Amino acid sequence: MATEREKDHERIRAVCAQVPLIDAHAHNVVAMDSTLPFLQCFSEARGHEALSSVPHSLSFQRSLKDLAELYSCEPTLVAIEHYRKTEGLAAISEKCFDAANIEFVLLDDGLTMDKMVSLGWHRKYIPGVHRVLRIETVAEAILNQGIQGNVRWTLESFEHRFSSTLESLSSKVVAFKSIAAYRSGLRINPYVSAQESENGLFDNLRAGSPVRVSNKALIDFIFTRALEVATTRDVPLQIHTGFGDKDLQLELANPLHLRAVLECPHYANARVVLLHGSYPFMREASYLASVYPQVHLDFGLVVPKLSVRGMRCAVSDLMDLAPVNKIMFSTDGYAFPETFFLGAKWSREILARVLIEAYDNGDMPINEALAAADGILGRNALDFYKLEGKGGFSASTDSLSKLNQQATLQGLGSASLVSMERTPFAPRLPPSLRTLPQGKSMKDSQSLLASPRALKVDVLDEKVIDPVAVEEKDVHEGVAVKHVRLLFSDGSGQRRCRVVPVKRYEGVVMDHGLGITQACMAMTSFSDTPAPNSGLSAIGEIRLMPDISTRRRLPWFPEHEIALVDMHSKPGVAWQYCPRSTLRSVTQTLEKEFGLTLRAGFESEFYLLKRAEGEKKWQGVDATPYCSSAGFNAASPILSEITSTLSALGIQIEQMHCESGGGQFELAVGHFPCLEAADKLLLLRETVSAIADKNGLRASFLPKYFPKGAGVGSHVHLSIWQGDQNVLMGKGSGSKHGMSKQGQEFMAGVLDHLSAIFAMTCTIPNSYSRIQPNTWSGAFKCWGRDNREAPLRTASPPGCDADMVSNFELKSFDGCANPHLGLAAIIAAGMDGLRKHHQLPEPTEVNPAELEDGKIEALPSSLVQAVEALEGDSVLREVLGEPLVKAVIAIRKAEVEYYKDKVDAEEMLVERY
């Protein structure tokens, strides 16, 4: 009869053996005919002479036995290599990956090897495959591309290209990685000077092409700039520490050298991972993880490259001080599928031994040991790298409850392994059922290796650091890109663009921008001259700096691409009037000060207009009522073209319908971080207008074209997030009206400053023809629960508790507003509410227009009143910046003066908006 202790041992072994793995660091597999010798599967040794001694190592002898058992062959190198050649890569990959039971793998494809396969190839065997971006590879690719384009590099131009590239790719990868340990060591100087860095840059450039980054000052510069981007974008940075091949200076790979970086206040919120258990500096790594909240650990490569005793001691050393929720598994698999299998097999075995020892020593009770096994092998990485919902089968692992059942069936006792809440975990299909085309065998799949079109692969071209260009190569095959449009929205909310040949864009504009007059941010809807008293004139020039993450091929004109731009006073220095930079700045302040992110989703209403023969005025394409089926049927061809074009641009429509006559329609887009939401809104407006023009129609976002008809708006739904949690929803103490205390204070701030916000969201005199009582546009200063007459409406969509608020809608936002400035004003107001703990009044549950006069304060009924409110709002002026607000006020006053006696103003405005 087994003792309770023995049963607990079996429970630990069961969890370790069966939990699906998240392999948090590995590299690509190579094809069978790669020149890499198979002996490299077992050692970090390189070169024939060093490899010749590998068969005498302990790990080699053990690994031969493991592979022989897997392949059912003799435990000799000759027999295993014969099996590999006979069966082929597809068959051995299926065996190795199926035995490993890996659900997610994070691949650093910056380690280039002969005939390495793409990231997409690995998805035939592992459901979730994600990229880790090596920062040194990015830096070298940028420099080498510049040399080919005859770019005269300066530190400033390199820094701009490097930082903007990392920023643009940060949402497309799960982590950055540095191999500084291989180049100049981990004694990084976080305060390296610009002069030292530039000298280092020139030193590496003088060494010739291709450039290999090796100068210590330059490497320190690259490391710290990458860590800044990683910290700002909340992307982890993996750092090679400890042993590796002979190129590495081991004494400089000690993670203690990173203390200067970890102590630097700039990186207090960074998230770094010390790879490879820092062997032989495990205790140093464990210490760092115990005292620095930024530091996490990964023990790939230590397992399985050491002896059994060495692996056990290394993992045990890591756990001596480090919290177990900061330790993660990886295989550090590379080149050969066998490395993934061996890493997985021995990580399970060694972790079980270490946890059993800790349990027997009284270091942890059984439930903590079981939770540690689940965490180290999967859950910790799932949470740390935010993999939930990112492909694969969402391995959030309900594995413990499954293992409870299996343990009971196997006679291990009825006591639960551990009681922990987990999200559902889908069963893992065998590779043969989840990836191969119908009718194909595993051997047939080998031919896929040679076909770049066999799978859609999200690879980063090393010569062109532009993921969009790579992803869209097949979409417009045979059509060369000739020009790039640089798109921005000005202070009056109009979309404007400059166009450059693609060669000039890639050779000059990406790094140095494109010159344009400062007056562009003070122009009005009626004149291309700066508004009086704006502080801007025809004297002086700024640079339009493209954000390469927004670069897209135009589906309706594939010879052109489009990219949104920031405005810089000089490359790398944001201009104080730039709408995107202003929104980015207030967003970062919200994140740094409160740990919060605002997400926005727009509902874009617009007119589709036609001009009858002989008529001067436009008329709607239909006269059907709200949500008319007939109206939608009639417009379906053009709406289908609009939505498919938006989809090609990466903008998915969540719902659409006819609005209230006059050719009005609405497209609703999902919610995104504010900068991305504003960018998508500009592209949506551009797309709708372009497709309408293509079909002989006019699309307009003008708030009120038909005096007696309903107006059109650009309602925005807003939610407040902390990491991946919507914290607007009411939970715990302080909750009221279905909202958290933070949510109430933020929304109260918006309500308190709403009159001034109008000057940023309802920006032309015509806007106030729309904002009238009884028109669902928000004419009174109040809020309500699902009250469409209130300017602020809280909502509880399907899937939420009826009393829980998931988002609130601002209805007083229209299609003439610059969305970046509108959202920036909303965040500024919300932050004021958080700082001063503003309180929401009780909700208005009736139509405020039906209450007696003065019961509820009216919001501005004219642009004049909105401007007066902004002039008197010191909070918004300070947060958004006095110069920018001064220019906006000047534009608004000029609009008021021009249109006050203008007859048929809407006929001119419909051409502008």
N, C-alpha and C positions, 0 to 999 in steps of 0.2 A: 504494500500500500504506500503510495507516494505521500511524502510529508507536504505540509502546506508550503514550506520554503521551496521544495522541488517543483511543486505546481506553479509557484510564482516564477521560478526560473523558466519554466516552459512557456508561461505567458509572455515573458520578455522575448524569448526566442521566437515565438509565434508572430509577435508584432514586427520584430526586426526582419523576419524572413518574408513576410507577406505584404507589408505596407507598400503601395506603389511609390516609386521614387521620383523626386525632382532633382535632376542632375544640374546643379547650378553653375557648372563651369566645365566646358569640354571644347573640342575642336572637330573639324570636319574629318570624315572618312575619306580615304583615297581609293582610286580604282585598282583592280587587281594587277594591272600592268604598270603600276607606279614603280619608280626606281627606288623607293624607300625599302630597305632590307627589313624583312619580317622580324629580325632580332630586336629592332627598335621598339617592338611591342612590349618588351620586358625590361627596358633600361633607358636611362637618359644619356647613355654613352653614344658618341657619334664617331664615325670613322671605323675602317675595317679592323685596325689593330685593337682599339678599345672594345669594339663589339665582340671580338674573338674570345674575350674573357667572360662575357655575359653568361654562358652556360654553366659557369662555376658559381654563380650567385644563388643564394637561398631562394629568392623570389622566383627565379627562373625555374628551378626544379619543382617548386610548388605549383607554379602556373601551368607547366607542362601537364602535370597530373590533372589539374582542373579542366584544361581544354580537351585532354584525351577522354575524360569522362563525358564531357558535353558532346564530343564528336563521335564517341564510341570507336576510338581507334587506339593504337599503341601510344604510350606516353613518351614519344620521341619527337624531336624537332622535324625529322624527315617525314614521319608519318603524318604529323599535323599539317605541314606545308603541302604534302601530297593531297590530303583531304581538301584543303582550301582551294587548290588549283582544280581539282576534279569537280567540286560542288559549285564553285563560282561565288561571287560576292553576294548576290541576292540570297542564296540559300544560307550562307554562314551568317549573314546579317540577320535574317529571320531567327535563326537559332540563338544568336547572342543577345539580340535586343528583347526577344520574347522571354528568355531566361532572366534577363536583367530586370524586366518589368519596370521600365522607365516611362513615366507619363509626360514629363516635360524635360527638355534639355535646352540649356543656354549655351550657344555656340559662339566662341571667339574665332571668326574666320580670318583674323589678321595673321594667323600663323600659316604662311603659304607653304604648301607642299606639292610635290609633283603629282599632277592629275587628281587633285582633291575634288570631290563632288560638291554640288551646291547645297545650300541650306535646305532647299525644297526636297532634295533627294531623301533626306533623313526623315521626312514626314511619312514616308512609306512604312516606317517602323516605330516612330515615336509620334504620338498625336500632336503634342505641343512643342514646336521648335521656334526658338526666338534668338535674336542676334545680340551679341555683346560687341560693342564697338571699340576697337583698339585705338587709342588716341594718337599714338606715335604713327600708326599707319595712315590716319587721316592727315596728320601734319605733313608727312612725306609725300602723300598723294597731291596735296595742295601745292607744295613747293615744286614738285616735278611737273605738274600741269602748268604752273606759271612759267617755268623755264621753257617748256615747249611753246607757250604763247608769247614768249619774249617779254614777260612781266619783269619790271625792275622792282624787286622786292624791297620793302622797308619793314621794320618791325611793326609799324602802325598798320600797313596794308595786310601783312600776314596775320596780325592779331584779329583784325576785322574778319578776314575770310575764315580763319580757324574757329573763332568764337561763333560766328553766324552759322557755320556749317554744323557745329556741334548742337547749337540751339535748334536748328531745323531738323536734325536727326534725332533729337532727344525723345520725341514722342514715338519714334519708329523702332527704338531699341529698348531692351530692358535694363541695360547697364553699360557704362563705359569701363574700359580697362586700361591700365598702364603697365608697361614693362620697363619702367625707369630703372629697376634693379638690374636689368641686363645691360643698360647703356652707361649710366654714371652712378648708379647706386641710389639708395633711399634717403640719403642725407639731403633732403630737399630744402632749399632756402625759400620760405614763403614770401620773403621780401626782396627777392632778386630784383636788381635795378633794371630799368629800361635800357641803359647803356650797356650793361653786361649782356643782357639778352640779345640786343641788336648785334653786338660784336660776335656773339655765339652764332647767330643766324648767318652773318656774313662768313664766318669761319667754315660753317657747314656747306654754304653755297660755293665757296672757293674750292672745296674738295671735289667738285664736279658732279655730273649727273650720271646715274640717278642719285638724288640726295638721300643720305642716311643720317637721321638726326642722332648726333652723338655728343655734341658739346654740352657740358653740364649746365651752364647758365641757360642755354636754350631749352634743355630738357626741364629744368626747374620752372621756366616760364610756361612751357606747354602744360606741365603737370598742374600748376596753380591755376592757369586760366581754365583748364578743363574741369578742375574741381569747383571753380566758381560757377561755371555753367551747370554742372551736376547738382550743386547745392541749390541754385536758384530753381532749376527744373525738377528737383526732387528725384534725381536719377542716381542710383548707387554707382560708386567707383570701385571696381575690383583692382587690387594691386598685387602684382607678383611679389611674393616674399619667400625667403628661404631658398632651398636648393633648386637646381635646374641643370641645363647642360653646361659644358665647360666654358661657354662664353661669359658666364656669370661670375662676378666677384662675390663669393659667398659672404665675406665679412661685411660687405656693403648692402647685403640683402636682409640684414637684421631689422625687424620692424621697429625696434626702439629708435632707429634713426628718424622715424616719422614724427617724433614727439613735437618738434618745432611746428609742423603743420597742424597737428592735433591741438596744440595750445593756441594756435592763431585764432582770434575771435571771428575772423571772416568765415571760418569753416566749422563753427560750433554746431551748425545744423546739418553738416555733411553726413553722408552714410557711406562708409568704406568697408570693404571686405578684404581681409588679409588671406590670400590664397595659399594653398599647399601646406596648411598648418604651420607655415613659417619654418618648417624643419631645416636645421636642428634647433630652431629658436622657439619651440612650442611654448615654453614657460613664459618667455617674453611676450609672445602673442596673447597668451591667456591673461597675463597681467594687464596688457593694454585694453583688452575687451572688458576687463572687470572695472576699470577706472575711467574709461572714455566712452560716453554714450554713442559716439560715432562709429565705434569699432565693432565689427562682426568677423567671424572666423569661418574658414572653409578648409576641409582636410583632404581634398582631392590630391592625388599624386602620392602623398604619404601612404595612402592605401590605393593600390596594392604593391607599391614598389619596394617596401621594406620587408623584413622578415616578420613572421607572426608576432614575435616578441616586440619588435620595433614598432609595428603598427599599433599594438595594444598600448604600449608605453606612450606613444605619440598622442593618441586620442585621449588617453587618460590624463596626460599632462595638460592638454587643452581644457579638459573639464575640471582641473584642479581649482581654478579661479574663475574662469569665464562662465557667465550665466548660460545655462543650456539652451535658452531660447535665442542665443546669439551665435550658435554653432550650426553649420550647415554642411550637408553632404554634397560631394561631386565626385565624378569619376576621373576628371581630367583626361577623359578618353580622347584619342586622336588617331588618325590614320587607319587603324585596324578595329573592326567591330569587337574583336576580342578584348581590347582595352576597356571598353564599356562594361562587358560582362564581368571581367575580373575585378574591376573597381566596384561594381555593384555587389557581387558575391561577397567579397571580403569586407566591404563596409558594413554589410548586414551582420556578418559573423563577428567582426571585431567590436562593433557597437554593442551587440548582445553581451559579449564577454565583459566589456567595461561596465555596462549598466548592471549586470548581475553582481559584479564585484562591488559596485557602489551600493547596491541594495543590501548585499551581505554585510558590508561594513557599517550599515546604518546611516549612510549619507543621504539616502532618499527612500521613501516608502514605495510600495509597489505601484500605486497610482501615478506617482511622479516619474517613476522609471519608465512606465508605459507611455506616459505623455511625452517624455523626453525622446523616446524612440520614434514616436510618430512625428514629433517636431523636427528633430535633427535630420531625419530621412526625407521629410517632405514639407510639413506645415510651416516651418520657419522660413524656408525659401519662398513658399507660396505667398506668405504675407509680406516678406521683405521686398521681393521683386514685383509685388502686386500682380500676380499672374492670374488671379481669379477672373474667369471669363475671357481670358486671352487665348482662346484656341485650346486644342487638346480636349480632354473630357473634364476640364475644370477640377483637377485633382485636389480638391479641398479635403478629401479623404474622410469618408465615413467608414474608413477601413477598420477602425477600432471596434465599432459595433458589429461589423461583419465577423471580425476575429473573435468577439465575445461568443457569437453563435457557434463558430467553428470549434472554439476551445471547449464549450459545453459538450458538443457532439463527440469530441475526442477524449472526453473524460477528465478534463482538467479542472472540473469543478464548476458549480453554477454561479460562483461569484463573478461579478462583472469585471472585465479587464480594467476598465476605467470608465468613469462617467464624464463624458465631455461632449459638448454640443458640436456637431459637425454638419456641414451641408451635404446634400446627397451626392453620392459618387457613382458615376456611370460605369458599368462593366467595361473592361478593356477587351476590345476585339482582337483576335489574332491578326498579325500583319497581312496575312493572305486574304482576309476578308475585308480589310478596310482600305486597301490602296490600289489593288491591281484592277485594270480594266476587265470587264466581263470576258470570260473565255481565255484569259491569259494565265500562264503558269508563272511560277517564280523564276524559272530560267528565262522565260520570255522577257521578264522585266529587266534583265541585264541590258537589253538594247536601249532602254530608256536613258541609261547613263550618258549615251552619246548624243542624245537629242535635247537641245536646249528648250524645245517647245513641249516636251513631255509633261512638264509641270510648270505652273506659274510660280516663279521664284522671286522673292523680294530681296535680290542681292544688291549690294552697293558696288557700283563700278568704281574700281580704284583710280581710273583715269579721270572720270567725271563724277565729282562728289555731288551728285544730284539724283536722289532716288526717284523723283518724278520722271525724269527723262528716261531712266532705265525701265521703270514700270510700264511706260507707254510706248516703248519701241514697236511693239506688235500692233498697237491700236491704229496707228497711221503709217503703216509700213509703206515705204516708197515715197512718202511726202516729206520733203526736207523742211526743217524749220528755218525760216528766213529772217524773221523779226521777233522781238520781244517787246510787249507792251508793259509799261510801268504804270500801274494804276494807283490812284489815291483819291481821297475825298477831301474837299477843301472846307473852309470855315462856313461856307453857305450850304454845305451838304451835297454839292454837285460832284459827280464823278468826273475826274480828268485823267488823262494819260499822256505820256510821252512814249515814242516808239523808236527803238534802235535796232540795227542789224544784229543778228545773233552773234556774229564774230566779235563785234565791238562789245556786246553785252558780256561775253565770256572773257574777252581779253582786257577790258578796261572797266566797264560799269560795275561788274560784280565786286570789285575791290575799291574803286574810286568813286563810284556813283555817277550820276548825271546832273549837270548844273541846271538850275531853274531859278527864276527870280523869286525873291522873298515875298513879293506882292501876291504870289499865288494863294497865300493863306489869308488874304484880306479882300479877295474879290467877292462881288455880290452876285445875286441871281440875274441881275439886269445889266451888269457891266463888267468887263474884264480889266477894270482898273481898281486899285486899292480903295477901300472905303476911307473917307476922311476920319482923322483922329485914331486910326487903327494902330499907329506906331510902325507900320510897314509901308514901304514905298518901292519904287523901281530901282532904288539903289541897294545893291547887295545881292548876293546869290547864296543859295544853299545847295545841298547835294541830295538827290533822290537815291537812296541806298536800297537795292532790292533785298527783300527777305526771301532767300532761295527756297525756303520750305514751302512758300506759296506759289512757286512757279508751276504753271499748268499749261498743257496744250489746249488751244481753243477748239472745241469740237466742231463749231460752225465755220471755222476758218483755220484748218490745221497747219497752214504755213506760218501761223503766228502762235506764240506762247504769251502768257500773261503772268505777271508777278506783282504782288503788292509791295509798296515801298515804305520805308521810314524816311523821315526828313532829318538830315544831319547838318550841323553848321560846318563841319568838316568830317571826313570819313572816321567813324568810330565815336563821334561826339553828337549825342542827340540834340536836336534843335528844340528850343523851349516851346515852339508853336506846333510841334508835330503831334497830330491826333493819336497815332498808334503808340508813340513813345509815352504820351501822357497817360493813356489807358494802361500801358504796360507798367508804368511807374506806380500808379495808384493800386493796381492789382498786386504788385510786389509788396507795397506797404501793408495792404490788408493781410497778406500771407505772413509777413514778418512780424507784424504787431499782434495779430490775433490768431494766426495759424489757420486762416480761412481762405476759401476760394469762392468767388461768385461765378455761377454758371448761368448762361442766358440762352433762351430759345425764342426765336422770332416767328411771329405770324405775319407774313407779308401780304397785304392786300394791294391790288393794282387794278387799273382799268385796261381793258383791251378795246381800242378805239378804231373806227374806220371812218373814212371821209366819203360821203356821198358825192357823186359826180356833180360838179357845179357849186358845191357847198364849201364855204370857208371854214366852218366849224366841224369839229369831230363829233361823232356820235358813237354810242356803245354798240358793241357787236350784237348785243341782245337787250331785251327789256324784261327779262324774266326775274322772278322774286328770289329771295334768299333760299339757298340750297336747292334750287330748281334742277330737277333731273333733265328736263328738256334743254335748259341752258347749258348744262354740263355736256350733254350729248353733242350739242352743236359745236362746242369748243374743244371737244376731246382730241381731235388731231393735233392742234397746236399745243394744248396742255400736255399731251403725251410727248411731243417733241421737246418741250421745255423741261419736263421732269427727267427724261432720258439724258438730255444734255447736262443737267445739273448732276445727275448720277455720275456721268463721265468725269465731272469736275470734283467728285468726292462729296457731293452734297445730296443727302438722301431726304426725300420729302416724306413726312410722317402722315399727312393727310391734306386734302385739298377739296374745295367746293366753290360753288357760285355764291357770290355775295348779293347784295340787294339791288340788282338791276344796274343799268348803265354800263354793262360789260365788265362788271366787277367780279374778281376772283380772289381766292386766298390760297396761299401755300404755307404750310406750317413745317418748320424744320426742328429737329431735336435740339437738346440743350448741350452747350459746350462751354469751356472756359471763355471768359469774356472776349479776349483778343481774337480767338478763333471764331467765336460767334459773330463778331463784328465783321471780320474778314469774309466769312461765308455770306453774310448779308449783302455786302458790296458785290460779290461775285454773283449772287442770285439776281440782284437788280440788273447787273450787266447782262446776264444771260437772258432774262425775260425780255429786256429791251431789244437785244440782238435777234432773238428768234421771232419776235413780233415784226421787226423791220424786215426780216427775211421773208415773212409771209404777207407783206404789204399792209401791216397794221401798225398802230402806234400803241406802245405800252407806256403807261404813266403811273407814277406813284404820288402824284399831286393830291393833297388831302381832300380838296373839294373842287372838282371840275364842273359838275352840274349843280347849279345853285339850289335846285329843289330836290336833288337826289341825296342819297346817303354818301357820307364821306368814306375815304379809305385811310387806314392807319397801318402802323407797323408795331402792333402790340408785342411786348416782350415779357416772357415768363422768366422769373428769376428764382434761383435756389442757392442755398449757402452750404458749402461742403467743407468738411475737415477730412482730408485724405479721401477715402472712398465712401464716407458716410455723409448722408444728407442731414445736416444738423439744424436745418430750419424746423424739422419735425419736433414736436413737443415730446420730451422724455424727461422724467425725473422732476426734481424740485424746480420751481420757477416757471414751469410750463403753463401756458394759458392760451386759450383760443386755438389749441392744436399746434402751437408753435413753442419752440424752446425760448428761453430767456434771451439768448443771443439773437435768435430770429426776430423776436418782438422788438428788441432795441434797434436792430439794423433797419427793419421796416419802419419803425417810428422815426428814425433819422431821415429816411426817404420822404415820409409824409411831411415832416416838419419843414424840409427844404424844397418841397415839390414846386412851389411857385417859381423859385429860381431855376430849378431843373427844367421847367418848361422852355426857358430860353435856349436850352441845348437839345430838347426833344421835339419841340413844336416851333419851328425856326423861321417861318415866313408869315406875313399877315394872313395869307390864305389858310394857314393851319387853324386859325381861330374861327373860321367859318364852319369847321368840322366839330370843334369842341363846344357843343351846345347841350343843354339839358335834354333828356329823353332821346339821346342818340347813341347811347352805349359808349361814350367817348371819355367820360370822366370830367365833369365840369365843376365838381364841388370837392372841397378838401376833406376827404373822409376815406375810410376803407370798409370793406364788407366781405362777408363770406359768400362767395358765388353771387355777388351783387354786381351785375354788369353796368350799372349806372355809377358805380364808384370808380375813381381812377386807379385805386389799388384794390385788387380782388384776390383773395386767397382761394386756392383750389386744392381739391383732394381727388386726383384722377383715379381711375380703376386700379385696383391692386393695393390702394392705401386704405387704412382705417378711415371711416367716414368723418371722424373727429380730428384726424391728423392732416396737417397742411404740408404738402410736398413742395409747393412753389407759390409765389404771388405774382400777379400780372400787373404791369403798368400799361394802361390803355392809352395814356396820353403821350404817345411816341409815334411819329409819322415818317413817311418815306422821303421827306425832304431833310431829315436830320442826318448829320454825320454820326453813324452809329458808335464810333470810337469815343467821340466827345460825349454823346448821350450816356453811354455806359460809365464813362469816367466820372461824370457828374453824379450818377446814382451811387457809385461806390464811395465817392467822397462824402455824400450825405449819409450813407449807411455807416461809415466809419465814425462820423460825428455822433450818431446815435449810440454806437458801441462805447465810445470814449466817455460820453456824458450820461450813459444809461437812460436814454430817453424812454418814456413810457407811451405805449399805444393807448389812444382813447378806446372806448367801447366801440364795437363794430356797428356800422349803419346797416340795418336790416331792411330798410325800405328805400324807395326811390327818393333821394335827397331833394329833388325838385318839388316834391309834394309836401315838404315840410314848410312851416311858416318862415317868412323871410328872416334871415339872420340866424336861424337855428344852426345852420352849418355854413361856414365861410366858403364863399365862391372862390374858385381858382382864377387865374388871369383869363380874361375874356378877350384880350388883345395882346399883340406882341409888345406893345408899349408897356403894359403892366408886367409882363414877364421880364422884360429888360430891367425895369425898375427894381423888381425883386432880386435879380442877379446882382445889380449894382449895390444893393444893400446887404448882400449875403457874404460876409467876410470869410466864412468857412470855405465855401466853394472857391472864392477868389484865391485864397491862400493855397489850398490843396491843388487846384488846377494850374495855378500860376498866374500872377497879375498880368504879365504881357499877353498871354493867350486869351484870358478873359477880356482884357481891354480890346483886343482885335475882334473878338466875337461880338461884344457890345456895339462896336463901331459898325460892323456889318449889319446887325439887326436894326440899328437906328437908320442906317442908309436905306434898308428895305422899307421901313415904315414910311420914311419921307417920300420915297419914289412911288410907292403904290397907293398912297392915301387918296390921290385923285385920278388914279389910272383906271380907265374903262377897259373892260375885257382883259384884265391882267392875266386871267387864267389861260388865255390863248398863247401868251408868251411863255408862261410857266410850264405849260404842258409839254413844251419843246425842251425845257431844261430838266424836268424831273419825270 
